[in-house]
Amino acid sequence: MSQANRVGKQNARERVLAEKVARQRAERRRKQWTIGGVVVVVIAVAGGVGIAVNAAKHNSTGAYLAPVGAVVDPQAKSNKDLGIHVGSADAPVKMTVFEDFRCPVCQEIEGAVEPTYKQYVEAGKLQITYHPVRLIDSNNGGKGSLNGGNAAACAQDQGEFVPMHDLLYANQPNEETDGYGDNSKILSIADQVPALKASTAFQTCVTKGQHDTWVQDNADQFNKLQLPGTPTMFIDGAQLTFGQQNQAAVLQYFQGQLDAAFKKDGSKAGTPTTLPTPPPSAPSSGASSSAPSASGSSSGAPSSSGAPSSSGSSSGTPSSTGSSSGSTPTSSKS
């Protein structure tokens, strides 16, 4: 065979491979959905667990080390201390959040509901258990999801989880650039919290990835539960299904679910608590003028037909090609 023929066949194979990769990426994008024009990474469930299993194959090194005060969360169906708890233990409404600090829709939903859920927590109505996972790492490569989850756990060790949580979302880089893949970026953001800036233990925890395996265990459990994507939220065990909505509708639905759960739980608040003041670049819990008061009920709350099902499946999943004409920004594709 001549050199020219060999080169020609090699080029043809490379073109076929490139086309295959392009088709796979297009299919992955097709399996995304949008909320208010924001592309949401939803892990497709195929053959039982599907793509979500890939997140569990990024094995972290080191021994399992849960952050200080981590709790066993019945929603996670694990006997390990996988959750970070925020709020009074006697608050009647319990919310569980599986999230990815690299996930753009996690940031969008956080921006919509954060002022409201903080009001409920401070009023003693709501307690939250957080589970950072690493799904975007699996889809796009990199380790920003892992690093972000580890940094949040390291901040929990110093009693500063909430400010770090706020900062990671407020400063979230483009998911495709994997800005949190560089721990120096995370440490520079954390410097806005004086206690973290002054803590060599926090800095060592971040750079050495001391809670990486804990984040990975959250991801493994996420996969075992076959959850649809991030964020996945539960209120008193019922999975929220936001669908394709703008931020105002997301907030209305979210508060409607909180109010309904609070009423069902007896409408009696637990012990009030005070959350830390947000850092300068993080949103203030009182910053959203459109956020309803925690003490008020939501008018025009979603009907019972729009309530989340225990399976969490959403009918009429929107197409990833749609864009919003509203004010909600559009994220980059995954």
C-alpha positions as CSV (number, residue, x, y, z in Angstrom):
1,M,0.0,0.0,0.0
2,S,1.4,3.4,-0.9
3,Q,2.1,6.1,1.6
4,A,-0.6,8.3,0.1
5,N,-3.2,5.5,0.5
6,R,-2.2,4.9,4.1
7,V,-2.5,8.6,4.9
8,G,-5.8,8.8,3.1
9,K,-7.2,5.8,5.1
10,Q,-5.9,7.3,8.4
11,N,-7.5,10.6,7.6
12,A,-10.8,8.9,6.8
13,R,-10.7,7.0,10.2
14,E,-10.0,10.3,12.0
15,R,-12.9,11.9,10.3
16,V,-15.2,9.0,11.2
17,L,-14.0,9.2,14.8
18,A,-14.5,13.0,14.9
19,E,-18.0,12.6,13.5
20,K,-18.8,10.0,16.2
21,V,-17.6,12.2,19.0
22,A,-19.6,15.1,17.6
23,R,-22.7,12.9,17.5
24,Q,-22.2,11.8,21.0
25,R,-21.8,15.4,22.2
26,A,-24.9,16.4,20.3
27,E,-26.9,13.6,21.9
28,R,-25.6,14.6,25.3
29,R,-26.8,18.2,24.6
30,R,-30.1,16.9,23.4
31,K,-30.6,15.2,26.8
32,Q,-30.3,18.4,28.6
33,W,-33.3,20.5,29.4
34,T,-33.8,24.2,30.1
35,I,-35.4,26.2,32.9
36,G,-36.1,29.8,32.1
37,G,-33.6,29.5,29.2
38,V,-30.8,28.2,31.3
39,V,-29.3,24.9,30.1
40,V,-29.7,22.3,32.9
41,V,-27.6,19.3,33.0
42,V,-29.8,16.3,33.6
43,I,-28.2,13.0,33.9
44,A,-30.0,10.6,31.5
45,V,-31.3,7.4,33.0
46,A,-30.6,4.6,30.6
47,G,-30.2,1.0,31.5
48,G,-30.9,1.6,35.1
49,V,-28.5,4.4,36.1
50,G,-27.0,5.5,32.8
51,I,-24.7,8.4,32.4
52,A,-24.8,9.2,36.1
53,V,-22.8,6.1,36.9
54,N,-19.8,7.8,35.2
55,A,-19.6,10.2,38.0
56,A,-18.8,7.4,40.4
57,K,-15.9,6.2,38.3
58,H,-13.8,9.2,39.1
59,N,-12.3,7.6,42.2
60,S,-10.8,10.0,44.7
61,T,-7.8,8.9,46.7
62,G,-7.4,9.0,50.4
63,A,-9.5,7.9,53.4
64,Y,-13.1,8.9,53.8
65,L,-13.2,12.0,55.9
66,A,-16.5,13.7,56.6
67,P,-16.5,17.4,57.5
68,V,-17.1,18.5,61.1
69,G,-20.8,18.1,62.1
70,A,-21.7,16.0,59.0
71,V,-25.0,14.1,59.5
72,V,-26.6,10.9,58.3
73,D,-29.5,12.0,56.1
74,P,-32.3,9.4,55.6
75,Q,-33.1,10.9,52.2
76,A,-29.6,9.8,51.0
77,K,-30.3,6.2,52.2
78,S,-26.8,5.8,53.6
79,N,-25.5,5.2,57.0
80,K,-22.5,7.5,56.4
81,D,-22.3,11.1,57.5
82,L,-22.9,12.5,54.0
83,G,-24.9,15.7,54.7
84,I,-24.0,19.2,55.9
85,H,-26.8,20.4,58.1
86,V,-27.9,24.0,58.3
87,G,-30.7,25.3,60.6
88,S,-32.3,24.3,63.9
89,A,-32.7,20.6,64.5
90,D,-36.3,21.2,65.6
91,A,-37.4,23.1,62.5
92,P,-40.4,21.2,61.2
93,V,-39.7,21.3,57.5
94,K,-36.8,19.3,56.2
95,M,-35.1,20.0,52.9
96,T,-32.4,17.9,51.2
97,V,-30.3,19.3,48.4
98,F,-28.0,17.5,46.0
99,E,-26.0,20.1,44.2
100,D,-22.9,20.7,42.0
101,F,-21.0,24.0,42.4
102,R,-20.0,23.9,38.8
103,C,-23.6,23.4,37.6
104,P,-25.1,26.6,36.0
105,V,-28.7,25.7,36.8
106,C,-27.9,25.1,40.4
107,Q,-26.7,28.7,40.5
108,E,-29.8,29.9,38.7
109,I,-32.2,28.1,41.1
110,E,-30.1,29.1,44.1
111,G,-30.4,32.7,42.9
112,A,-34.1,32.4,42.7
113,V,-34.8,30.7,46.0
114,E,-31.9,31.6,48.3
115,P,-33.4,34.7,50.0
116,T,-36.6,32.8,50.8
117,Y,-35.1,29.6,52.2
118,K,-32.7,31.6,54.4
119,Q,-35.7,33.5,55.8
120,Y,-37.4,30.2,56.6
121,V,-34.2,28.8,58.2
122,E,-33.8,31.9,60.4
123,A,-37.4,31.8,61.4
124,G,-37.0,28.2,62.6
125,K,-39.3,26.8,60.0
126,L,-36.8,25.0,57.8
127,Q,-33.7,22.8,58.2
128,I,-31.5,21.9,55.2
129,T,-29.1,19.1,54.5
130,Y,-26.7,19.6,51.6
131,H,-24.9,17.0,49.5
132,P,-22.3,18.3,47.1
133,V,-21.8,16.0,44.2
134,R,-19.6,16.0,41.0
135,L,-21.6,15.5,37.9
136,I,-20.3,18.2,35.6
137,D,-16.8,16.8,36.1
138,S,-18.1,13.5,34.6
139,N,-19.8,15.2,31.6
140,N,-17.2,17.9,30.8
141,G,-14.0,16.6,32.3
142,G,-12.0,18.5,34.9
143,K,-12.4,18.5,38.7
144,G,-14.1,21.8,39.5
145,S,-17.2,20.1,40.9
146,L,-15.0,18.0,43.2
147,N,-12.8,20.9,44.3
148,G,-15.9,23.1,45.0
149,G,-17.5,20.4,47.1
150,N,-14.3,19.8,49.0
151,A,-13.9,23.5,49.7
152,A,-17.4,23.8,51.0
153,A,-16.7,20.8,53.3
154,C,-13.4,22.4,54.4
155,A,-15.3,25.6,55.2
156,Q,-17.7,23.6,57.3
157,D,-14.8,22.4,59.4
158,Q,-14.2,26.1,60.3
159,G,-17.9,26.8,60.8
160,E,-18.1,28.9,57.6
161,F,-20.1,26.6,55.3
162,V,-22.9,29.0,54.5
163,P,-20.6,31.9,53.4
164,M,-18.5,29.6,51.3
165,H,-21.6,28.0,49.8
166,D,-22.8,31.5,48.8
167,L,-19.4,32.5,47.4
168,L,-19.0,29.4,45.2
169,Y,-22.3,30.2,43.5
170,A,-21.8,34.0,43.3
171,N,-18.4,33.5,41.6
172,Q,-19.2,30.4,39.6
173,P,-17.0,30.3,36.4
174,N,-18.3,29.1,33.0
175,E,-18.8,25.3,33.4
176,E,-16.7,24.7,30.3
177,T,-13.7,26.5,31.5
178,D,-13.6,24.5,34.8
179,G,-12.3,27.5,36.7
180,Y,-12.7,25.7,40.0
181,G,-10.3,23.1,38.7
182,D,-7.7,25.4,40.1
183,N,-7.8,25.5,43.9
184,S,-6.0,28.9,43.9
185,K,-9.2,30.4,42.3
186,I,-11.2,28.9,45.2
187,L,-8.8,30.2,47.8
188,S,-8.9,33.7,46.4
189,I,-12.6,33.7,46.6
190,A,-12.6,32.3,50.2
191,D,-10.3,35.2,51.2
192,Q,-13.5,37.3,51.4
193,V,-14.4,35.4,54.6
194,P,-11.9,36.6,57.3
195,A,-12.0,33.3,59.3
196,L,-11.1,31.3,56.2
197,K,-8.4,33.8,55.0
198,A,-6.7,33.4,58.4
199,S,-7.0,29.7,58.6
200,T,-4.0,27.6,57.4
201,A,-6.1,24.5,58.3
202,F,-8.7,25.6,55.7
203,Q,-6.1,26.3,53.1
204,T,-4.4,23.0,53.6
205,C,-7.7,21.2,53.5
206,V,-8.5,22.8,50.1
207,T,-5.1,22.2,48.5
208,K,-4.8,18.6,49.7
209,G,-8.4,17.7,48.9
210,Q,-9.0,16.3,52.4
211,H,-12.7,15.8,51.8
212,D,-12.5,14.6,48.2
213,T,-13.6,11.1,49.1
214,W,-16.6,12.4,51.0
215,V,-17.7,14.4,47.9
216,Q,-17.2,11.2,45.9
217,D,-19.3,9.2,48.3
218,N,-22.1,11.8,47.9
219,A,-21.8,11.3,44.1
220,D,-21.9,7.5,44.5
221,Q,-25.0,7.7,46.6
222,F,-26.6,10.1,44.1
223,N,-26.1,7.5,41.4
224,K,-27.4,4.7,43.5
225,L,-30.6,6.7,44.1
226,Q,-30.8,7.2,40.3
227,L,-31.6,10.9,40.8
228,P,-32.2,12.9,37.5
229,G,-29.6,15.6,37.8
230,T,-28.5,18.6,39.7
231,P,-29.9,20.3,41.6
232,T,-32.3,17.7,43.0
233,M,-34.2,19.0,46.0
234,F,-36.6,17.2,48.4
235,I,-39.0,18.9,50.9
236,D,-40.1,16.5,53.6
237,G,-39.2,13.6,51.3
238,A,-41.1,14.9,48.2
239,Q,-38.9,15.6,45.2
240,L,-39.4,19.1,43.6
241,T,-39.9,19.2,39.9
242,F,-39.4,22.8,38.7
243,G,-40.0,22.1,35.0
244,Q,-39.4,24.9,32.5
245,Q,-40.1,28.1,34.4
246,N,-38.6,31.6,34.8
247,Q,-37.1,32.6,38.1
248,A,-40.3,34.2,39.4
249,A,-42.2,31.0,38.7
250,V,-39.5,28.9,40.3
251,L,-39.7,31.0,43.5
252,Q,-43.5,30.9,43.5
253,Y,-43.5,27.1,43.2
254,F,-40.7,26.7,45.7
255,Q,-42.4,28.8,48.4
256,G,-45.7,27.1,47.7
257,Q,-44.1,23.8,48.5
258,L,-42.5,25.2,51.7
259,D,-45.7,26.7,52.9
260,A,-47.7,23.6,52.2
261,A,-45.1,21.5,54.1
262,F,-45.1,23.9,57.0
263,K,-48.8,23.8,57.3
264,K,-48.9,20.0,57.0
265,D,-46.2,19.8,59.8
266,G,-48.4,21.7,62.2
267,S,-47.5,25.4,61.4
268,K,-45.3,25.6,64.5
269,A,-41.8,26.9,64.0
270,G,-38.8,25.6,65.9
271,T,-35.9,27.5,67.4
272,P,-35.0,30.7,65.4
273,T,-31.4,30.8,64.2
274,T,-29.1,33.4,62.7
275,L,-27.2,32.7,59.5
276,P,-23.8,34.4,58.8
277,T,-23.8,37.7,57.0
278,P,-23.1,37.1,53.3
279,P,-19.6,38.0,52.0
280,P,-19.3,41.1,49.8
281,S,-19.6,39.3,46.4
282,A,-22.3,36.9,47.6
283,P,-26.0,37.8,47.4
284,S,-27.6,39.1,50.6
285,S,-30.6,37.2,51.9
286,G,-32.5,40.4,51.8
287,A,-31.3,41.5,48.4
288,S,-34.2,40.3,46.4
289,S,-37.1,42.7,46.6
290,S,-39.3,40.2,44.8
291,A,-38.8,37.5,47.4
292,P,-41.9,36.9,49.4
293,S,-41.7,37.1,53.2
294,A,-41.1,33.9,55.0
295,S,-44.0,34.6,57.2
296,G,-46.4,35.0,54.3
297,S,-48.0,32.4,52.2
298,S,-47.6,32.4,48.4
299,S,-50.5,33.6,46.5
300,G,-51.2,31.7,43.3
301,A,-49.1,28.8,44.5
302,P,-49.0,25.8,42.1
303,S,-52.0,23.6,42.2
304,S,-51.8,20.1,43.5
305,S,-51.5,18.8,40.0
306,G,-48.1,20.6,39.8
307,A,-46.8,19.2,43.0
308,P,-43.7,17.1,42.8
309,S,-44.1,13.3,42.7
310,S,-42.1,11.0,44.8
311,S,-40.5,9.6,41.7
312,G,-39.4,13.1,40.7
313,S,-40.3,12.6,37.0
314,S,-41.4,15.7,35.2
315,S,-43.9,15.5,32.3
316,G,-43.3,17.6,29.3
317,T,-39.5,17.9,29.7
318,P,-38.5,21.0,27.7
319,S,-36.1,20.9,24.8
320,S,-32.5,22.1,25.3
321,T,-32.8,24.2,22.2
322,G,-35.3,26.6,23.7
323,S,-34.2,30.0,24.9
324,S,-35.9,32.4,27.2
325,S,-37.1,35.8,26.1
326,G,-37.1,36.9,29.8
327,S,-34.3,38.2,31.9
328,T,-32.9,34.9,33.0
329,P,-29.5,34.5,31.4
330,T,-28.6,31.5,29.2
331,S,-25.8,29.3,30.3
332,S,-23.2,27.7,28.0
333,K,-23.8,24.2,26.8
334,S,-22.4,21.1,28.6
